[in-house]
Amino acid sequence: MTIKIRRDAEISDVDGGWFRARWHFSFDTYQDPEYLQFGTLRVFNDDRLVPGAIWPMHPHKDIEGLTYVVEGSFRHEDDVGGAPGPLPAGSVQRMTLGRGAWHSEQNASETEPMRFIQMWIMPAERGLEPGVEQNVFTEEDRTDRLLKVISGDDGDAVLVHQDAHVFVSRLSNEGVEVTHELGDGRGVYLYLIEGDADVAGERMTTGDAAEIWDASPITIEAIEATELIAVEVALS
């Protein structure tokens, strides 16, 4: 088993006034040759927007843009007729940027802050038709289990056009444990949104991240109530 821990204090922290961003891989003004990507996971950002903040419309292409809403109300705008309505905490969205599209992430509330995790997965095929899919999951759905919310497989999860999966979990109490089987040539990027847990024999606390490979099963045991997100990808 190989596990590479990255502590909260080691992760890029950018304060733009109306936004705060924790960039885990090289992104925009943050460049680190040690952290370029993990398999097909190219971007993992923990973003916060002040009330009413709107990220200006901007273009991307050949990216599967994934969003997990941690807290607050997330609103999305694009030029391809994406899904309407703000998304509450626990929701996920996939925007296929394919052959090119413009979009904007926004805080739908004028009074409360909003926090979301944005991930980019590199798609299995270039030039896909742009489009949006999203789903709302509850806290109960993810409590004391690893809930698959985005996946390249068929099922209830939002589809991503790649051999990849995103899991979220809320471990409600000390001693609650979940395990995940990991196939050959695959790895997991795990992030502790909040809490304290033993992850594959390593202690992790709020804001810590880990790259894990050559391990199966991966065991995660709560030391206190914990929220986490894990991205599974092929590494070769």
C-alpha positions in Angstrom: 0.0 0.0 0.0 1.2 3.5 -0.8 -0.4 6.6 0.8 0.9 10.1 0.3 -0.6 12.6 2.9 -0.8 16.2 2.1 -1.6 18.3 5.2 -4.0 21.2 5.2 -1.3 23.8 5.8 0.6 22.5 2.7 -2.2 23.1 0.3 -2.4 26.3 -1.8 -4.6 29.0 -0.2 -5.7 32.0 -2.2 -7.9 34.8 -0.8 -9.4 36.9 -3.5 -11.7 38.9 -1.2 -15.0 37.7 -2.7 -13.7 34.2 -3.0 -11.2 31.9 -1.1 -9.7 28.9 -3.0 -7.7 25.9 -1.9 -6.0 24.6 -5.1 -4.7 21.1 -4.7 -3.1 20.8 -8.1 -1.4 23.3 -10.3 -4.1 25.8 -11.3 -4.1 29.4 -12.5 -1.4 31.3 -10.6 -0.5 28.3 -8.5 2.1 26.1 -10.1 3.8 23.1 -8.4 5.5 20.4 -10.5 5.0 17.9 -7.7 1.2 18.3 -7.9 0.1 18.4 -11.5 -2.6 15.8 -11.5 -3.6 12.3 -10.1 -4.4 10.0 -12.9 -7.2 11.6 -14.9 -8.0 14.0 -12.0 -6.5 17.3 -13.2 -8.1 19.8 -10.8 -9.4 19.6 -7.2 -10.4 22.9 -5.7 -12.1 23.7 -2.5 -13.8 27.0 -3.2 -15.8 29.5 -1.1 -17.8 32.4 -2.3 -19.1 35.3 -0.2 -22.9 36.1 -0.3 -24.0 37.0 -3.8 -20.7 36.4 -5.4 -20.6 35.4 -9.1 -17.6 33.9 -10.8 -17.6 35.6 -14.2 -18.5 33.6 -17.3 -15.4 31.8 -18.7 -14.7 29.2 -21.3 -13.2 25.7 -21.1 -13.1 22.7 -23.5 -12.4 18.9 -23.3 -13.0 18.8 -19.5 -15.6 17.0 -17.4 -16.2 19.7 -14.8 -17.6 18.2 -11.5 -19.0 20.0 -8.6 -19.9 18.9 -5.1 -21.8 21.4 -3.0 -20.5 21.4 0.6 -22.6 24.2 2.1 -24.9 27.0 1.0 -26.8 27.3 -2.4 -24.9 26.8 -5.7 -26.1 28.4 -8.9 -24.8 27.6 -12.3 -25.0 29.5 -15.6 -23.8 28.4 -19.0 -24.4 29.0 -22.7 -25.7 25.5 -23.5 -29.0 25.5 -21.6 -27.8 23.7 -18.5 -30.0 22.4 -15.7 -32.0 25.2 -13.9 -32.4 26.0 -10.3 -29.9 26.4 -7.3 -28.4 23.3 -5.8 -28.4 22.7 -2.1 -25.6 21.2 0.0 -25.0 17.5 -0.9 -25.8 18.0 -4.6 -23.5 17.2 -7.5 -23.2 18.5 -11.0 -21.3 17.4 -14.1 -20.7 19.8 -17.0 -19.2 18.3 -20.1 -17.3 21.1 -21.7 -16.3 18.9 -24.7 -15.9 21.0 -27.8 -16.1 24.2 -25.8 -18.6 26.1 -23.7 -18.8 29.0 -21.3 -20.0 28.8 -17.7 -20.2 30.5 -14.3 -20.3 29.3 -10.7 -22.4 31.5 -8.4 -23.6 31.9 -4.8 -27.4 31.9 -5.1 -27.7 33.4 -1.6 -27.4 37.1 -0.9 -27.0 36.5 2.8 -25.1 33.2 3.3 -21.6 32.0 2.1 -21.4 29.1 -0.2 -18.7 26.4 -0.5 -18.2 23.9 -3.2 -15.5 21.4 -4.4 -14.7 21.7 -8.1 -13.0 18.8 -9.9 -11.8 18.4 -13.4 -11.6 14.9 -14.9 -10.0 14.5 -18.3 -12.6 12.8 -20.5 -12.0 9.5 -22.4 -12.9 11.2 -25.6 -12.3 14.7 -26.9 -14.9 16.9 -28.6 -17.9 15.7 -26.8 -21.2 17.6 -27.0 -21.4 20.1 -24.1 -24.1 19.4 -21.5 -25.0 19.4 -17.9 -26.4 16.7 -15.5 -27.0 17.1 -11.8 -28.6 15.4 -8.9 -29.5 16.2 -5.3 -28.4 13.8 -2.5 -29.3 14.1 1.1 -27.2 13.9 4.3 -29.0 10.7 5.1 -28.0 9.2 1.7 -24.3 9.5 2.6 -24.4 8.8 6.3 -22.2 5.9 7.4 -21.6 4.7 3.9 -19.5 5.6 0.8 -22.1 7.0 -1.5 -21.2 6.9 -5.2 -22.5 10.3 -6.6 -20.6 10.5 -9.9 -19.5 7.6 -12.0 -18.5 6.4 -15.4 -20.9 3.4 -14.9 -24.6 3.2 -15.4 -26.8 3.7 -12.3 -28.2 6.4 -10.1 -24.9 8.4 -10.0 -24.4 11.4 -12.3 -22.5 10.2 -15.4 -18.9 11.2 -16.1 -17.4 10.4 -19.5 -14.3 8.6 -18.0 -13.5 5.5 -16.0 -13.8 7.4 -12.7 -16.0 7.6 -9.6 -16.7 10.2 -6.9 -17.8 9.1 -3.5 -18.9 11.2 -0.5 -19.5 10.1 3.1 -20.6 11.4 6.5 -19.3 9.2 9.3 -21.6 10.1 12.1 -19.6 8.9 15.2 -16.3 7.7 16.5 -15.6 4.1 15.5 -17.8 4.2 12.4 -15.9 2.5 9.6 -16.2 2.2 5.8 -14.1 0.3 3.4 -13.5 0.6 -0.4 -12.1 -2.1 -2.7 -9.6 -0.8 -5.2 -8.7 -2.6 -8.4 -5.2 -3.0 -9.9 -3.8 0.1 -11.5 -6.3 2.4 -9.7 -5.9 5.1 -7.1 -8.0 7.3 -4.8 -7.6 11.0 -4.0 -9.3 11.4 -0.6 -10.0 14.8 1.1 -11.3 15.3 4.7 -13.8 18.1 4.3 -14.2 18.1 8.1 -13.4 15.8 11.0 -10.7 13.4 12.2 -10.2 9.9 10.9 -7.8 7.0 10.5 -7.3 6.4 6.8 -5.4 3.2 5.9 -3.5 3.5 9.1 -2.7 7.2 8.8 -4.3 10.0 11.0 -6.1 12.7 8.9 -7.9 15.8 10.1 -9.9 18.6 8.6 -8.4 19.8 5.3 -5.9 17.0 4.9 -5.7 15.1 1.6 -4.2 11.8 0.5 -3.2 10.0 -2.7 -3.7 6.3 -2.1 -2.7 3.4 -4.4 -1.6 -0.2 -4.3 -4.1 -0.8 -1.5 -7.3 -2.9 -1.2 -9.4 -2.6 0.7 -8.9 1.0 1.9 -10.3 1.3 5.5 -11.5 4.7 6.9 -12.5 4.8 10.6 -13.9 7.9 12.2 -12.2 9.3 15.3 -14.9 11.9 15.4 -17.8 12.9 13.1 -16.2 13.3 9.7 -17.2 14.5 6.2 -15.1 13.3 3.3 -15.0 13.0 -0.5 -13.0 10.5 -2.5 -12.2 10.4 -6.3 -11.2 7.0 -7.8 -9.4 7.1 -11.1 -7.2 4.8 -13.3 -3.5 5.6 -12.9 -2.4 4.1 -16.2 
